[in-house]
Amino acid sequence: MPRSGNQPMKALAGAFIYLAPFFIIGVIARMIIRKRMEGSSLSDMQDLAGQNRRRRKVFLLGSWRDEE
């Protein structure tokens, strides 16, 4: 049975249809988070926790560190 020449295009279209919604949702979520976090920084968020927040070890970019 001969193969149709547009098989790669069908695969590409299928991949686009499958992946596009995830990309769009990610972009929208990123815009919402940026808007809500405008003017905030990590130190601001830590200050909200107060002096009595517990210290903990966190995993960041492939290494463990103590949270300050």
DOSE-698912 format. One record per residue (C-alpha): residue in three letters; x, y, z; residue number from 1. Coordinates in steps of 0.05 Angstrom, whole numbers. Layout:
BEGIN
- Ala X Y Z NUM
...
***
This chain:
BEGIN
- Met 0 0 0 1
- Pro 32 67 -20 2
- Arg 44 118 34 3
- Ser 14 186 27 4
- Gly 61 244 24 5
- Asn 24 284 76 6
- Gln 34 235 135 7
- Pro 87 279 168 8
- Met 40 339 163 9
- Lys -16 299 196 10
- Ala 31 280 252 11
- Leu 54 352 260 12
- Ala -18 377 261 13
- Gly -37 324 313 14
- Ala 22 344 357 15
- Phe 3 418 350 16
- Ile -70 404 368 17
- Tyr -48 363 428 18
- Leu 6 410 455 19
- Ala -24 479 439 20
- Pro -75 479 496 21
- Phe -20 464 548 22
- Phe 22 520 520 23
- Ile -36 569 520 24
- Ile -56 551 591 25
- Gly 16 560 614 26
- Val 22 628 582 27
- Ile -44 651 612 28
- Ala -24 625 681 29
- Arg 42 660 676 30
- Met 8 726 659 31
- Ile -40 720 717 32
- Ile 16 703 766 33
- Arg 59 761 742 34
- Lys 0 808 750 35
- Arg -16 785 820 36
- Met 56 783 843 37
- Glu 72 852 816 38
- Gly 115 891 864 39
- Ser 128 830 908 40
- Ser 193 794 921 41
- Leu 214 732 959 42
- Ser 239 773 1018 43
- Asp 170 807 1021 44
- Met 136 740 1025 45
- Gln 185 716 1079 46
- Asp 172 779 1119 47
- Leu 98 764 1118 48
- Ala 113 698 1154 49
- Gly 143 736 1212 50
- Gln 201 723 1259 51
- Asn 174 658 1286 52
- Arg 172 620 1220 53
- Arg 211 555 1224 54
- Arg 276 545 1186 55
- Arg 276 487 1138 56
- Lys 319 453 1086 57
- Val 296 463 1015 58
- Phe 317 432 949 59
- Leu 334 485 898 60
- Leu 365 474 829 61
- Gly 394 406 846 62
- Ser 422 421 914 63
- Trp 398 424 986 64
- Arg 404 489 1024 65
- Asp 380 519 1089 66
- Glu 326 570 1081 67
- Glu 346 637 1111 68
***
